[in-house]
Amino acid sequence: MSLLLDRVRGGDLGLLPVVAGLFVIAVVLQVLNPIFLSSTNLVNLLIECVPVGVIALGIVCVLLVGEIDLSVGSVSGLASSAVAILFVNRGLPVLVAIVAAVAVGGIVGWVYAQMFNRFGVPSFVITLAGLLAFLGLQLKVLGAAGSVNLPFDSALVRFAQLAFLPAWLTYVLVAAAACALFASGYAHARKRRSAGLSSRSVSLLLARSAALLAGLGFAAWYLNRARGVGWMFVLFVALVLMLHYALSRTKWGKSVYAVGGNAEAARRAGINVRLVYTSVFMLCSSLAAIGGVLAAARLAAANQSSGAGDVNLNAIAAAVIGGTSLFGGRGTAFAALLGILVIQSISSGLTLLNLDSSYRFIVTGVVLLLAVTLDSVARRSRKSSGRA
């Protein structure tokens, strides 16, 4: 506990602010409307989080290296249109259409990286141009019809709308998550002990895993009172966990944080900075494409408004609200999950209160400003304590 307090005083807040904010939002909205925390509403809330949440996961990657991608909404809309055109109009198998749409996203990211690495064009300008260009390409692909409906009996639409885990499988995954947390923590602690460093005790690791088991177990039981946990949300969580592992346990992840902290120092340390930028831009655009495919599946359609509106802004806001620093080098994959939960909670709660979208934009903007302000204050604290 004392170590945690020292980290907080030093400006290392981690996910604490967004977790506290999510708790406050849930309490306030539940007081205003008791339906908010009902199992039915929470099931719908989690499903609605997924498309933009996956896009926000890519935004986390580019923010970690101190860059930005303003075109993720347009890329997701283009991917939505591509999968619909290829699957419905061209008659390709749905899996082939999905792979092609995601490949388009990867190619977009590769082009961004070449412009950034070879010509030094700022990512803000590159992706702003991409926002406009791919929006136009999306309109061109859809043609005069402007909309393509996906068959309701297709596997893609069923996956997004009707596929939920059996109750028993939910509990199995909860138990597996608790065991995995203990196993990874124990392996990490043993590695630190063998190097002569301090590490967490076994009792603490057991207590942490037991708390996760109890928390997730209760959540699973409560959601199973309605339709349960959707497979699409499970996919989102799996992507979060994979990115978290990649960022925290691989050489690539350490290189991402190093480049975000100081690109020149990373280059002098032998890190291929250009390759890191390329991988991050490609990952961001690919995840935007996946988010677009899931959005089309959720709506069973792709149209001219796919990826437009507030998709772009909400994806960026989710990453920042979740705790990813705009200054680079700080943040985790869980920022996308927690940030989109905050945004979707605000949207769902205000909808239940019969308030129009203007209030949602205002409240989300205030929360975003508070998150960035807190990040700036924490950054100053880290500098003053020598932890920047």
Beta strands, then each sheet from edge to edge (+ up, - down):
strand 1: 147-149
strand 2: 301-303
sheet 1: 1+ 2-
end
